[in-house]
């Protein structure tokens, strides 16, 4: 078999090839950096602790005798329950994730 011989590139051709190689190296490194940033962002959001779902919990809240629930709602990360207890209004708040009591606000009429 015969070997194919290539002529030596001219000085202009060698400079052009070096420039193309340099630009391809920069483009490759930029692409690799972009892929790494995207993978890091996905990993951060996936493994972040506060975004993980919480297991379902069953909670039974005892109400005073004769109390009735007037309304419920959600405010931020709190569950709000409005109660009517013998003519007085009371608002109880619970943490939405753990359902633990967070506070109580009672309204009474002034004498």
C-alpha positions in Angstrom: 0.0 0.0 0.0 1.1 3.5 -0.6 1.1 6.1 2.1 -0.6 9.5 1.4 1.7 12.4 2.2 0.3 15.8 3.1 2.2 18.9 2.3 3.3 21.0 5.3 0.8 23.8 6.1 1.9 27.3 5.3 2.4 29.8 8.1 -1.1 31.3 7.6 -2.7 27.9 7.6 -0.8 26.8 10.8 -1.9 30.1 12.5 -5.6 29.5 11.4 -5.5 25.9 12.7 -4.1 27.0 16.1 -6.8 29.6 16.3 -9.6 27.1 15.5 -8.2 24.7 18.1 -8.1 27.4 20.7 -11.7 28.4 20.0 -12.8 24.8 20.1 -11.1 24.4 23.4 -12.8 27.4 24.8 -16.2 26.3 23.5 -15.7 22.8 25.0 -14.7 24.1 28.4 -17.7 26.5 28.4 -20.1 23.7 27.5 -18.6 21.5 30.2 -19.0 24.3 32.8 -22.6 24.9 31.8 -23.5 21.2 32.1 -21.7 21.1 35.5 -23.7 24.2 36.7 -27.0 22.7 35.6 -26.2 19.4 37.4 -25.2 21.2 40.6 -28.4 23.2 40.5 -30.5 20.1 40.0 -28.7 18.2 42.8 -29.0 21.1 45.2 -32.8 21.4 44.7 -33.2 17.6 44.8 -31.2 17.0 48.1 -32.2 20.2 49.9 -33.9 19.2 53.2 -36.7 21.7 53.5 -38.2 20.8 50.1 -38.6 17.1 50.9 -42.2 15.9 51.4 -43.2 15.1 55.0 -44.9 11.8 55.8 -48.6 12.1 56.4 -49.6 12.4 60.1 -52.9 11.9 61.8 -53.7 14.4 64.5 -56.8 14.6 66.7 -57.3 18.0 68.3 -59.6 18.2 71.3 -62.1 21.1 71.3 -63.8 22.4 74.4 -67.3 21.1 75.0 -69.9 23.0 73.0 -67.3 24.5 70.6 -67.9 24.6 66.9 -65.6 25.3 64.0 -66.6 28.5 62.2 -63.9 28.5 59.5 -60.5 27.2 58.5 -57.8 28.6 56.3 -54.1 28.6 55.5 -51.8 31.6 56.0 -48.3 31.0 54.8 -47.0 27.9 56.6 -49.8 28.0 59.2 -53.2 26.3 59.4 -55.8 28.7 61.0 -58.9 27.4 62.7 -61.6 29.8 63.9 -63.8 28.4 66.8 -67.0 29.6 68.4 -66.8 28.6 72.1 -70.0 29.6 73.9 -70.3 33.0 72.3 -66.5 33.9 72.3 -64.4 33.6 69.2 -61.0 31.9 69.4 -58.4 31.5 66.6 -56.0 28.6 66.9 -53.0 28.2 64.6 -51.1 25.1 63.8 -47.8 24.5 61.9 -48.9 23.2 58.4 -46.0 20.6 58.2 -46.1 19.1 61.6 -49.7 20.0 62.7 -48.4 21.0 66.1 -50.2 23.9 67.8 -48.5 27.3 67.1 -50.7 29.7 68.9 -54.1 30.7 70.3 -55.9 34.0 70.1 -59.1 34.5 72.1 -61.6 37.4 71.6 -64.0 38.4 74.4 -66.5 41.3 74.7 -65.5 44.1 77.0 -67.9 44.6 80.0 
